[in-house]
C-alpha cells in the first residue's frame, strides 16, 4: 500500500498545526461559528445534532493493521468507544470534543491518516473496488490510479472551491463493485482492440434529491491521458456549474441541462486545447513508481488443494454457512478474499467498536499481510487469506462477534446515521435497519431469499444509497411524523438502475411489514433460482404494489 513521502508528511503536519490555532481561536471566542464553519469543514469536522462529527479519510478504502489500531485508539480516547464506517469507505467519529480534535488529528497524522477533503466543495475521497488488486475478474489494479488521482486532487488550486462536492469512483473489473455509474465521475477500466488498458469515462451520475445514472462521455481513454481528461471535465464543470442554487449545483444537473452530447463536445474541446497547450500526461516512470507501492505481497505457493478447508466445510455447518456468504474468489491460487460483516443482527450498520477494530487488525496481521479494506457497503475485507487459514480466521471473527454470515443478504443493510445523529435527516434510519434485521434474523431464511440489498436513507441526500437498493427506503417527514417511502429494483452494479417508487409512504411501525411483504411477493414470483433483481425485472412493479396496498 502507499506510504507517505516527505511532501505528504509536511502537508498533513502543517494542516494539523493550522487547525489547532483555528480551534484555539474558536474556543477563545475570537471566531464566531459562522467564521469557523468553513475552516472546520475543510478539516472534515461537521456540527451535527448533538455534537461535532469528524470524518477521517481512508483513501480508496485501504488500511494497514497499524492504522486500524490507531482508529481503535481514537475511538476509545476521543469518542465513545466506536467508529462508523461509511459509504465513501471512510470512518466517522460522532462524539469528539472540539478542543481535542487537533490532538486527534495529530495522532492520526502519526500513522499517515488525515481528514483533508472529507468535506467541502472539492474532490472528496476517491473510492474504489474493495477487491482491488486481488479480484479474479480484474483487468488492472484501480488502487494505482486512485492514488494518482488522490495526489493530483489534494488541495488542487483550481478545484478546491467547486460549485458543489465532487465524487470519483474507479473499478478495475467488468463486475462493478464501486458503483461507478452513480458518481460525478466514474472510471471503468477496459481494454481496446489492441489490448491496451484504458478507461471508460462516465460523468453525471449521483443520488440525492435528483438521482441520475451517469453517461459515457468517452468510450476509451488511454491511461497517459487520465489527468488531462479529468482536468477537462472539471474545468467545464467549474466554469458552467450552477453556484446560485444549492440544489442544482452538482455536475449531474449541468450534464442534464446542457445535454450529454453538448457536454461531451465541451469536454472534448477543452481536452484538445489542454493536450496542445498544457497536457497533464501521466508519464510511464511516474505510473511505475506508484504501481510499485501496490506490488503483490509475498504469496506462498499453495497449490489448489486445501484439505483443512475441505474438512471444515464438510464437518462444520456454521462455518460452511459463513464461507458461502463471506468468501470470494482470489486471483492467486490457494488464496481467498474474506468480507467481514459489520451488520450483526439487531446492530447498527457500519459501526465497529474499538475492540472489534483491534480484533480485525490482529487477524489482518496474522492472516492477510496486515492489510484491510473498507467497502462502500459498510463492511470490512481481509484481501489475502490463504484458503487453509479460513477456518482459523472464522474462529477469530466468531470470538470477536464479527462472524455474522449475512454478506449480500437481506440483513446486510446499508444505513446512514439518520435522525439519531444528522441535523439534515427527516427520519431515523438506524432503528428501521435494526428492526428489519431482527425480522429476518433466521439465517436459513436469509440464505433461501438469497442476494437482496436493502439500503436506507434518513433524508433525500441519500447517504444510505437508497436509490440503488434492491429495496430502497427513504425517510420522509409528513407533518412532523416519520414515514418511509419504498423503492424497488435499484442497482449499483454494471447494470445500474434507479429504483421505482412503489407508492405512498409507510409509517415507521409499518415499514418492516412492508419489506416482509415485498420479500414474500418475490419468493412467490421467482423462477428457477432467480435473484430478487432478476425477478423484479421480469415481473415489474405491479405485483409488489398490489400486495403492499391491498389492505389500505
PEZI-V896173 format. One record per pair of residues at least 6 apart in sequence whose ideal C-beta (glycine too) atoms are under 7 Angstrom apart, sorted by the first residue. I is the first residue (numbers start at 1). J is the second residue. Records with the same first field share a line. If there is no record, write none. Layout:
I=J / J
//
This chain:
1=62 / 64 / 293 / 371
2=147 / 293
3=293
4=112
12=109 / 114
13=109
15=43 / 114 / 116
16=102 / 105 / 106 / 109
19=43 / 102 / 105
20=102
22=36 / 39
23=98 / 99 / 101 / 102
25=31
26=36
27=98 / 99
41=119 / 120
42=120
43=115
44=54 / 55 / 56 / 115 / 118 / 119
45=52 / 54 / 101
46=52 / 53 / 119
48=421 / 422 / 423
49=421 / 422 / 423
50=421
51=94 / 95
52=96 / 98
53=92 / 93 / 94 / 421
54=92 / 93 / 96 / 101 / 104 / 115
55=90 / 92 / 115 / 118 / 119
56=90 / 91 / 108 / 113 / 115 / 118
57=90 / 114 / 115 / 116 / 117 / 118 / 125
58=89 / 90 / 91 / 374
59=125 / 126 / 146 / 147 / 150
60=89 / 126 / 127 / 128 / 132 / 143 / 146
61=89 / 127 / 128 / 130 / 373 / 374 / 375
62=143 / 371 / 373
63=372 / 374
64=370 / 371
65=361 / 364 / 365 / 370 / 372
66=111
67=111 / 113
68=357 / 360 / 361 / 372
69=358 / 361
70=107 / 108 / 111
71=83 / 91 / 357
72=354 / 357 / 358
74=93 / 104 / 107 / 108
75=81 / 82 / 83 / 93 / 354 / 357
76=354
78=93 / 96 / 100 / 104
79=93 / 94 / 95 / 96
80=95
81=353 / 354
82=351 / 352 / 353 / 354
83=91 / 92 / 93 / 352
84=91 / 92 / 94 / 350 / 351 / 417
85=91 / 342 / 350 / 352 / 374 / 378
86=92 / 350 / 378
87=376 / 378 / 414 / 463 / 465
88=124 / 125 / 127 / 376
89=125 / 127 / 374 / 375 / 376
90=118 / 125
94=421
96=104
105=114 / 115
108=114
116=154
117=123 / 124 / 125 / 154
118=124 / 125
120=165
121=161 / 162 / 163 / 164 / 165
122=159 / 160 / 162 / 166
123=153 / 156 / 159 / 166 / 168
124=165 / 166 / 167
126=146 / 149 / 150 / 168 / 170
127=169 / 178 / 376
128=142 / 143 / 146 / 169 / 170 / 171 / 178
129=135 / 142 / 171 / 172 / 173 / 177 / 178
130=177 / 373 / 375 / 381
131=177 / 328 / 337 / 383
132=141 / 142 / 143 / 172
133=141 / 143 / 294
134=330 / 331 / 337 / 383 / 384
135=173 / 331
136=329 / 330 / 331
137=173 / 174 / 175
138=172 / 173 / 331
139=172 / 173 / 189 / 190 / 191 / 197
140=172 / 189 / 197
141=172 / 294
142=170 / 171 / 172 / 189
143=294
144=290 / 291 / 294
145=170 / 226
146=170
147=290
148=282 / 290
149=168
152=227
153=159
158=238
159=234 / 238
162=237 / 238 / 241
163=237 / 241 / 242 / 243 / 249
164=249 / 250
166=184
167=183 / 184
168=183 / 184 / 185
169=178 / 179 / 180 / 183 / 186
170=178 / 180 / 187
171=177 / 178 / 180 / 188 / 189
172=189
174=494
175=494
176=188 / 493 / 494
178=376
179=376 / 468 / 492
180=186 / 187 / 188 / 202
181=202 / 205 / 213 / 214 / 496
182=205 / 206 / 207 / 213 / 214 / 468 / 492 / 496
183=205 / 206 / 214
184=206 / 250 / 251
185=201 / 203 / 230 / 233
186=202 / 205 / 214
187=199 / 201
188=199 / 200 / 202
189=197 / 199
190=198 / 200 / 220
191=197
192=198 / 220
196=222
197=223
198=220 / 221 / 222 / 223
199=221 / 226
200=216 / 219 / 220
201=216 / 217 / 218 / 221 / 229
202=214 / 215 / 216
203=214 / 215 / 217 / 233 / 251 / 255
204=212 / 214 / 215 / 251 / 252 / 255 / 256
205=212 / 213 / 214 / 252
206=212 / 250 / 252
207=462 / 465 / 467
208=460 / 461 / 462
209=247 / 460
210=252 / 253
211=462 / 467 / 498
212=252 / 256
213=496 / 498
215=255 / 260
217=263 / 264 / 267
218=229
221=229
223=282
224=281 / 282
226=282
227=280 / 282
228=271 / 274 / 275 / 279 / 280 / 281
229=271
231=274 / 280
232=267 / 270 / 271 / 274
233=267
235=270
236=266 / 267 / 270
237=251 / 254
240=254
241=249 / 251 / 254
242=248 / 249 / 253
243=249
254=263
255=263
297=369 / 384
299=332 / 335
300=386
302=333 / 334 / 386
303=333 / 334
304=333 / 334
306=387 / 388
308=388 / 391
309=387 / 388 / 390 / 391
312=319 / 391
313=319 / 320 / 323
319=391 / 394
321=405 / 443 / 447
322=394 / 403 / 405
323=390
325=405 / 406 / 407 / 408 / 409
326=338 / 339 / 341 / 405 / 407
327=336 / 337 / 338 / 390
328=336 / 337 / 339
330=336 / 337
334=386 / 387
335=384 / 385 / 386 / 387
336=385 / 387 / 390
337=381 / 383
338=381 / 382 / 385 / 393
339=379 / 381 / 407
340=360 / 379 / 380 / 381 / 382 / 397 / 402
341=379 / 404 / 406 / 407 / 412
342=349 / 350 / 351 / 352 / 378 / 379 / 380
343=349 / 404 / 406 / 411 / 412 / 413 / 437
344=401 / 404
345=404 / 411 / 437 / 438 / 441
346=434 / 437 / 438
348=430
349=378 / 413 / 414 / 415 / 433
350=378
356=400 / 401 / 402
359=396 / 400 / 402
360=372 / 380
363=382 / 393 / 396
364=370 / 371 / 372 / 382
367=382 / 385 / 389 / 393
368=382 / 383 / 384 / 385
369=384
371=383 / 384
372=380 / 381 / 382
373=380 / 381 / 383
374=380
375=381
377=414
378=414
379=407
382=393
385=393
394=403
397=403
405=443
406=412 / 446
408=451
409=446 / 447 / 449 / 452
410=440 / 446 / 449 / 452 / 454 / 519
411=437 / 440 / 446
413=433 / 436 / 437 / 454 / 456
414=455 / 456 / 464 / 465
415=429 / 430 / 433 / 456 / 464
416=422 / 429 / 457 / 458 / 463 / 464
417=429 / 430
418=425 / 427 / 428 / 429 / 430 / 458 / 475
419=425 / 426 / 427 / 428 / 458
420=428 / 430
422=458
424=459 / 461
425=458 / 459 / 475
426=458 / 459 / 475 / 476 / 477
427=458 / 475 / 476 / 477 / 482 / 484
428=458 / 475 / 482
429=456 / 457 / 458 / 464 / 475
432=456 / 473 / 484 / 508 / 511
433=456
435=512
436=454 / 512 / 515
439=512 / 516
440=446
449=519
450=531
451=531 / 532
452=470 / 471 / 532
453=469 / 470
454=469 / 471 / 515
455=464 / 465 / 466 / 468 / 469 / 472
456=464 / 466 / 473
457=463 / 464 / 466 / 474 / 475
458=475
459=475
465=492
466=472 / 473 / 474 / 487
467=487 / 490 / 498 / 499
468=490 / 491 / 492 / 496 / 498 / 499
469=490 / 499
470=490 / 532 / 533
471=486 / 488 / 515 / 518
472=486 / 487 / 490 / 499
473=484 / 486 / 511
474=484 / 485
475=482 / 484
476=483 / 485 / 505
478=505
482=508
483=505 / 506 / 507
484=505 / 506 / 508 / 511
485=501 / 505
486=502 / 506 / 514
487=499 / 500 / 501 / 502
488=499 / 500 / 502 / 518 / 536 / 541 / 544
489=497 / 499 / 500 / 533 / 536 / 537
490=497 / 498 / 499
491=497 / 533
500=541
502=541 / 544 / 545 / 548
503=545 / 548 / 549
506=514
514=548
517=547 / 548
518=544
521=543 / 544 / 547
522=532 / 535
525=535 / 539 / 543
526=535
//
